[in-house]
Amino acid sequence: MINTTERDSNYQDLDKMSVLELLTNINAEDKTVPLAVEKAIPNIEALVNVAVERMNKGGRIFYIGAGTSGRLGILDASECPPTYGVPFDWVIGLIAGGDIAIRKAVEFAEDDELQAWKDLEEYNINDKDVVIGLAASGTTPYVIGGLNKANEMGVATGCIVCNGGSPIAAIAQYPVEVIVGPEFVTGSTRMKSGTAQKLVLNMISTSVMIRLGRVKGNRMVDMQLSNHKLVDRGVRMVMAETGADESEAAKLLEQFGNVRQAIEAYSTK
């Protein structure tokens, strides 16, 4: 049986299409992705809940994947510290082949079933943690091996896959299957499948961080103030939350270096 992600595109003769036809048809396919994600929300909820539970006990989230999936996990993990002011080891992305594979494909790295656990062991993984396997196909050996060993060691496991009834979904305790159908370019899972995984990763990390108290109202009050744009945003946050004028808000932010602390300091004046 051919996996859905490997089935022939619904479109023929792509090389004969105009640019407008290509863009219009790609967009038409992309519009179906959020609807596929919507169907998976109950499973995403279960995965978020266990992640929050484990992280409240000192655990971490690990993403493991290969190729596009691995890169998406690293992207999501790398954006948590600047966005929510959390330590860099709260959410960790690992890719088959190591960091070099972020930019350049490492041949056959994803076929090693033992390597993922070796990579996880470097971080002293334990039963407080959560491992989420990312694989559009649902068959990547690197991910399969990592999830199997994680299960053995009492680590909570989840996955984000884009084929139904995959080996990885069968292994994961909290599977998320987002069935997006054939790709516009046959087998090019960096397209709809990658978009689906990115959407789900956004949902997971954002929901987890909110539940861990890293958002106040609708604002990123713990974000890192790493450039002028973010400092300006921080000043506006302090103004909105406290009623302080721009000058006072800027002074508070400069003094405390953190939106949350600036707001708290104003409130206790």
NORNORNOR-V263714 format. One record per run of one state. SS is the DSSP state (a for helix, b for strand, c for the rest). FROM is the first residue (numbers start at 1). TO is the last residue. Records with the same first field share a line. If there is no record, write none. Layout:
SS: FROM-TO ; FROM-TO
This chain:
c: 1-3 ; 7-13 ; 17-18 ; 31-32 ; 40-40 ; 57-60 ; 66-66 ; 85-90 ; 96-98 ; 103-108 ; 112-114 ; 122-129 ; 136-140 ; 153-155 ; 162-166 ; 172-173 ; 178-191 ; 212-215 ; 217-218 ; 220-227 ; 243-245 ; 257-258 ; 268-269
a: 4-6 ; 14-16 ; 19-30 ; 33-39 ; 41-56 ; 67-84 ; 99-102 ; 109-111 ; 115-121 ; 141-152 ; 167-171 ; 192-211 ; 228-242 ; 246-256 ; 259-267
b: 61-65 ; 91-95 ; 130-135 ; 156-161 ; 174-177 ; 216-216 ; 219-219
